C-alpha cells in the first residue's frame, strides 16, 4: 500500500514555473535587466500574444525564440508540466485574462499550480511619464476638433490663468492643488510646443524646448557643472546674473522685463534690476496713486518683500472679513 502510494507520488510531474515578464514602453526596447535576460535564455519556452511587440526583434536578435501565442490559464499550466519554465512576455495592457484565469485555478485547489513569478524587465526612469504626456498631446492635437484649431495667441490667456492658479495654490499651501496646477502649467508648455512643430518657417519641438533650458541651466551654473565655486545663495545669484548678461548682450537693465505683468510686480522688478545693477535712479515724482504705489513697491523690494504677494495676502484677509460680515 505504502509502496504503491510512493510510486504514484513519484509519477506526478513537477508543476514547473510561469514567469510573467513586464517591460516599460517608456524605456527603449532591448534595454532589459540582467535577471530578465537570464530567465529568457534559460526558459524552455517564451510566449508573446502580440506579434508586433516592440521587444520581439531584440529578443530574436539575441537568439531567443519567441512563439506568438496566447494560451489560456489551463493551457499554460499544462505547458509547464514536467518542470518546464515558460516565460510570457506581457503586452502593453498586461495579461489580465491570463492572470485572472491563473488566480481562479489557484483558488480552486483542484490542480497543482506552477510557481508564478512577476518579473519587471525594465523600470521607468524619473520623468518617464513626460513621454506619455507628449504622446497624449500629439493625439489630441490630431483628433480633437477644439485642440486641433488652437494657436499660440489663442492659448495665451490660459497660460496666464494657469500661472495665477499655480501661485494661488502655493500661497494657500494646498499640496493637492499644487500638484494639479503644476500639471496644468506643464500642459501649456507641451501644448505650445506641439503647435510649434507645425510652423512652416521656424518649427521646434518639446525636445528643442527642453534642450534649450538644459543648456541654459548648465551654462548658468558653472559652480555645479564647471570649475567655479559658490558657497552662498548670493554667489550663485552673481554667477547667474553674469552669465545671463553674457548671453543676452543687453544694452539696458530694463530689457526682458515684460510690461504686461501686474503693476506692482512690474514696479518691483524694475527696482530689483536697478538695485542689482548698482544704479542710482531717483523714483519719478508725480501726483496720483500710481506714483504712490510705485514708491511702495520699490520700498518693499528693497526690504526683500514681494509687493504683489503681500497685497494678495492682504486681499485674502479682506475677502475673509467680507465673508464674516455677510454671514452676520
Number of C-alpha atoms within 10 A of each C-alpha: 6 7 8 9 10 10 11 10 10 10 9 11 12 15 20 20 24 22 23 21 22 22 25 18 17 16 15 12 17 18 16 19 14 11 12 19 17 10 17 23 16 13 18 16 18 22 20 21 17 16 15 11 15 15 19 21 16 13 18 11 10 12 10 18 17 20 15 16 13 16 17 14 18 14 10 19 23 15 20 22 18 13 15 19 23 24 25 26 26 20 20 13 7 14 17 10 12 18 15 13 15 20 12 12 17 14 11 9 9 8 12 15 22 23 14 13 12 12 17 17 19 21 16 12 10 7 9 14 12 13 13 13 15 17 12 11 19 16 13 15 18 12 11 11 10 10 15 14 11 14 13 14 9 10 13 12 11 14 19 14 12 19 17 14 19 21 15 17 19 15 13 12 11 11 11 9 16 19 13 14 21 16 14 18 20 15 17 19 14 19 23 20 21 19 21 17 13 12 10 7 6 8 13 16 16 18 10 12 13 11 12 11 12 12 10 14 14 13 18 22 19 17 16 14 12 11 8 10 14 15 8 9 9 10 13 18 14 15 20 17 15 12 16 15 13 10 12 10 8 12 8 8 15 14 11 9 12 10 11 8 12 10 16 19 20 18 21 24 20 18 24 17 16 15 15 12 11 9 11 8 9 6 11 8 10 9 7 8 9 12 14 12 15 21 18 16 25 24 15 17 20 14 9 10 14 17 21 18 15 12 12 13 14 12 12 12 12 12 12 12 11 11 11 10 9 8 6 5
